[in-house]
Amino acid sequence: MATSGADVTSRRSVHRSLGGGAVADVLLWRRRNVAVAAAVGSTAVWVLFERTGYNFLSVMANAFLLLVSILFFWAKSASLLSRPLPPLPNMEVSDAFVDKAASKANVWLNRLLAIAHDIAIKRDRTLFLQVIVVLWLVAYVGSFFNFLTLLYIGTVVLLVLPAIYEKHQDKVDEKVVIAHRQLSRHFDSFVATTRQPQKEKKTE
């Protein structure tokens, strides 16, 4: 019984770290139907545009053209035959949604500006090297795949990794701590070697 309680606690922490809302439920496969639909839909979109050679802009334009035509003729026939109009929701963006999106965008923008400030003004060598490594990895991986494939891979990873991490959280945390310690040692030694020539020049 104690282990099951620990499992529940770990699951709640993972769910909370993902935001604790509907998105977290989908990523952890608690809403299995929505998660399956997201996986199947993203796969279908990737196959449609990547394997069959369709153009994204033309497909979206044709899809919207078909949708607008159906709605137009449905509304016309409804007025002539005294039938109900198409059941469309109230299509407007609420102020609360805009404020929430703006606040999240503001947080991420301030983080990017803080990183740029630390690199340019404070001359944080460690942070500069970390940014260089991350950008190099992104460029290296991007050279093998196009943007759509990267987006599809990211979607699959988001639908797979959180659920796996929730089931094996203790083992994964242990391995991550060991790997982080080793990488930190190598990174610190690399930073130390880059600082040695400057110290020698100052002593001369």
PyMOL commands that set and color helices and strands:
alter all, ss='L'
color gray80, all
select helices_A, chain A and resi 2-17+22-27+32-51+56-81+95-120+125-142+147-167+169-203
alter helices_A, ss='H'
color red, helices_A
deselect
rebuild
show_as cartoon
